[in-house]
């Protein structure tokens, strides 16, 4: 069975409840006929209730941007998986490079968060990717495989099949510099190859691998046409309804 394309928008630390509701209103209008692509948006935590309410009955999923590995406790400023579920989220982003860089999240911490997400009934979007120095040093695949090994540690085959992987080369996030379609496809193929070695073939066939890193309407279709690129994790271009809808439309028309 072909993998259903999956486009997710990471709004990062933007859009309080009023602005997030306004963007969700635009998405509700622009995505009314989207039936061939799964779509999710990840607002900042304080805006999740407004977005959940606005997108109710649209088929657009809502994701958290992060979660703590514990369900509750003395963790000031953190949000847990059960809290995100109660707020109406179905997905959660885990291990984004900005969390790894700014908050010192190790591969092992990211793995704990993947397991916490699944324990809470959330579907993880596991982010992996290399820095420019790592790519230039010929370490890109090894770095990504180490991130995958920690992220999937302890998961059964059935659990692993529900995880979405987002390959985001760190050097392409927010820089306006995207990997070429061939570069992105090569890493996506390597990721799927790792999945085939780690799990039964049905897992590698089922897992969706998104590309992230300066995805825009102008480059989305060429990226999404690649055989192992199953969607996109979109940053800046997800903050405007017209550009995000255009990327979803590119996924619809990608011929995958």
C-alpha positions as CSV (number, residue, x, y, z in Angstrom):
1,X,0.0,0.0,0.0
2,X,1.3,3.5,-0.8
3,X,2.2,5.6,2.2
4,X,-0.2,8.5,2.6
5,X,1.6,11.9,2.5
6,X,1.8,13.7,5.8
7,X,2.4,17.5,5.9
8,X,2.9,19.1,9.4
9,X,3.4,22.7,10.3
10,X,5.7,23.6,13.2
11,X,4.7,27.0,14.4
12,X,7.6,27.2,16.9
13,X,7.4,30.1,19.4
14,X,5.0,32.1,17.4
15,X,1.3,33.0,17.5
16,X,-0.5,33.4,20.8
17,X,-4.1,32.2,21.1
18,X,-5.7,35.0,19.1
19,X,-3.2,34.9,16.2
20,X,-3.2,31.1,16.2
21,X,-7.0,31.0,16.0
22,X,-6.8,33.4,13.0
23,X,-4.3,31.2,11.2
24,X,-6.4,28.1,12.0
25,X,-9.4,29.9,10.6
26,X,-7.5,30.4,7.3
27,X,-6.4,26.8,7.2
28,X,-10.0,25.6,7.9
29,X,-11.1,27.5,4.8
30,X,-8.1,26.6,2.6
31,X,-8.0,22.9,3.4
32,X,-11.7,22.1,3.2
33,X,-11.2,19.7,0.2
34,X,-8.0,18.0,1.4
35,X,-8.7,14.2,1.5
36,X,-5.5,12.6,0.1
37,X,-3.0,14.1,2.5
38,X,-2.7,13.9,6.3
39,X,-2.2,17.4,7.8
40,X,-1.2,18.5,11.3
41,X,-0.2,21.8,12.9
42,X,1.9,22.3,16.1
43,X,1.0,25.5,17.9
44,X,2.8,26.8,21.0
45,X,1.3,25.0,24.1
46,X,-0.8,28.0,25.2
47,X,-2.5,28.2,21.8
48,X,-3.4,24.5,21.5
49,X,-6.9,24.8,22.9
50,X,-7.8,27.7,20.5
51,X,-6.5,25.7,17.5
52,X,-8.1,22.5,18.5
53,X,-11.5,24.3,18.8
54,X,-11.1,26.0,15.5
55,X,-10.0,22.9,13.6
56,X,-12.6,20.5,15.1
57,X,-14.2,18.3,12.5
58,X,-11.8,19.4,9.8
59,X,-9.6,16.3,9.8
60,X,-6.6,18.5,10.5
61,X,-4.6,17.0,13.4
62,X,-3.0,19.1,16.2
63,X,0.4,18.3,17.6
64,X,2.4,19.4,20.6
65,X,5.9,20.8,20.0
66,X,7.5,18.9,22.8
67,X,6.7,16.9,25.9
68,X,8.4,15.8,29.1
69,X,9.3,12.1,29.6
70,X,7.3,12.0,32.9
71,X,3.6,12.2,33.0
72,X,3.6,14.7,35.9
73,X,5.8,16.0,38.7
74,X,8.1,18.9,39.7
75,X,9.1,20.0,36.2
76,X,8.4,23.7,36.1
77,X,7.5,25.0,32.6
78,X,7.1,21.5,31.0
79,X,4.1,19.8,29.5
80,X,3.4,16.1,29.7
81,X,1.9,13.7,27.2
82,X,-1.3,13.2,29.1
83,X,-1.8,17.0,29.2
84,X,-1.4,17.2,25.4
85,X,-3.9,14.4,24.9
86,X,-6.4,16.1,27.2
87,X,-5.9,19.3,25.3
88,X,-6.8,17.6,22.1
89,X,-3.5,16.7,20.5
90,X,-2.9,13.5,18.4
91,X,0.8,14.0,17.6
92,X,3.8,15.5,19.3
93,X,7.2,16.6,17.8
94,X,10.1,15.0,19.6
95,X,13.8,15.8,19.3
96,X,13.7,18.8,17.1
97,X,17.2,20.1,16.4
98,X,16.4,23.4,18.2
99,X,15.5,21.4,21.4
100,X,18.7,19.4,21.0
101,X,20.8,22.6,20.5
102,X,19.1,25.0,22.9
103,X,18.0,22.6,25.7
104,X,20.8,20.1,25.5
105,X,18.6,17.1,24.7
106,X,20.7,14.0,24.1
107,X,19.7,11.1,21.9
108,X,18.8,9.2,25.0
109,X,16.5,11.9,26.3
110,X,14.8,12.0,22.9
111,X,14.3,8.3,23.1
112,X,12.6,8.7,26.6
113,X,10.3,11.2,25.0
114,X,9.3,8.9,22.1
115,X,8.4,6.3,24.6
116,X,6.5,8.8,26.8
117,X,4.5,9.9,23.7
118,X,3.5,6.4,22.9
119,X,2.6,5.6,26.5
120,X,0.3,8.7,26.5
121,X,-1.4,7.7,23.2
122,X,0.3,10.3,21.1
123,X,2.0,9.6,17.8
124,X,5.6,10.9,17.8
125,X,7.2,12.9,15.0
126,X,10.8,12.0,15.6
127,X,13.3,14.6,14.2
128,X,16.7,13.6,13.1
129,X,19.4,15.4,11.2
130,X,23.1,16.4,10.9
131,X,24.9,19.7,11.2
132,X,26.9,21.1,8.3
133,X,30.2,20.1,9.9
134,X,29.0,16.5,10.3
135,X,27.9,16.4,6.7
136,X,31.1,17.9,5.4
137,X,33.0,15.4,7.6
138,X,31.2,12.5,6.0
139,X,29.4,11.6,9.2
140,X,25.8,12.5,8.2
141,X,24.5,8.9,7.9
142,X,26.2,7.7,11.0
143,X,24.9,10.7,13.0
144,X,21.3,10.1,11.8
145,X,21.5,6.3,12.5
146,X,22.7,7.0,16.0
147,X,19.7,9.3,16.5
148,X,17.4,6.6,15.1
149,X,18.8,3.9,17.3
150,X,18.2,5.9,20.5
151,X,14.8,7.2,19.3
152,X,13.5,3.7,18.5
153,X,15.2,1.9,21.5
154,X,12.8,-0.5,23.2
155,X,10.0,-0.1,20.7
156,X,8.2,-3.1,19.4
157,X,7.6,-3.4,15.6
158,X,4.0,-2.4,16.0
159,X,5.0,0.7,18.0
160,X,7.8,1.6,15.5
161,X,5.4,1.5,12.6
162,X,3.4,4.4,14.1
163,X,6.3,6.8,14.4
164,X,6.8,9.4,11.8
165,X,10.4,10.4,11.1
166,X,11.3,13.9,10.1
167,X,14.7,14.3,8.5
168,X,15.8,17.9,9.0
169,X,19.4,18.7,8.1
170,X,20.3,21.2,10.7
171,X,22.1,23.4,8.2
172,X,18.8,23.9,6.3
173,X,16.5,24.9,9.1
174,X,15.5,28.5,8.9
175,X,18.4,29.3,6.6
176,X,16.5,29.4,3.3
177,X,19.0,26.7,2.1
178,X,17.3,23.4,1.4
179,X,18.8,20.1,0.5
180,X,18.4,19.3,-3.2
181,X,15.8,16.6,-3.9
182,X,18.5,14.1,-4.7
183,X,20.3,14.9,-1.4
184,X,17.2,14.6,0.6
185,X,16.2,11.3,-1.1
186,X,19.6,9.8,-0.5
187,X,19.2,10.3,3.3
188,X,15.6,9.2,3.3
189,X,16.6,6.0,1.6
190,X,19.4,5.5,4.2
191,X,16.8,6.0,7.0
192,X,14.5,3.5,5.4
193,X,17.4,1.1,5.0
194,X,18.2,1.4,8.7
195,X,14.5,0.6,9.5
196,X,14.7,-2.5,7.3
197,X,17.8,-3.7,9.3
198,X,16.2,-2.9,12.7
199,X,12.7,-4.2,12.1
200,X,10.6,-6.5,9.9
201,X,10.1,-5.2,6.4
202,X,6.5,-4.1,7.1
203,X,7.7,-1.5,9.5
204,X,10.1,0.1,7.0
205,X,7.3,0.0,4.4
206,X,4.8,1.7,6.7
207,X,6.9,4.4,8.4
208,X,6.5,7.8,6.9
209,X,9.6,10.0,6.6
210,X,9.1,13.7,6.2
211,X,11.6,16.2,5.0
212,X,12.1,19.4,6.9
213,X,14.4,22.4,6.3
214,X,13.3,25.5,4.4
215,X,10.4,23.7,2.7
216,X,8.4,26.3,0.6
217,X,5.7,26.1,-2.1
218,X,8.4,26.5,-4.7
219,X,10.4,23.5,-3.8
220,X,7.8,21.3,-2.2
221,X,6.6,19.3,-5.2
222,X,10.1,18.3,-6.3
223,X,11.0,17.1,-2.8
224,X,7.7,15.3,-2.4
225,X,8.0,13.5,-5.7
226,X,11.0,11.5,-4.4
227,X,10.1,7.8,-3.6
228,X,11.1,7.9,0.0
229,X,9.9,11.4,1.0
230,X,6.5,11.0,2.4
231,X,5.7,14.5,3.5
232,X,7.2,17.6,5.1
233,X,7.7,19.2,8.5
234,X,7.3,22.8,7.6
235,X,8.6,25.7,9.7
236,X,8.3,29.4,8.5
237,X,6.1,28.6,5.5
238,X,3.5,27.1,7.9
239,X,2.9,30.5,9.5
240,X,0.8,31.8,6.5
241,X,-2.3,29.9,5.4
242,X,-1.7,30.4,1.7
243,X,1.9,29.1,1.7
244,X,1.0,26.1,3.9
245,X,-2.0,25.2,1.8
246,X,0.1,25.4,-1.3
247,X,2.6,22.9,0.2
248,X,-0.3,20.6,1.1
249,X,-1.5,21.0,-2.5
250,X,1.9,20.1,-3.8
251,X,1.7,16.8,-1.8
252,X,-1.6,16.1,-3.3
253,X,-0.2,16.6,-6.8
254,X,3.2,15.0,-6.2
255,X,2.3,11.8,-8.0
256,X,3.3,9.6,-5.1
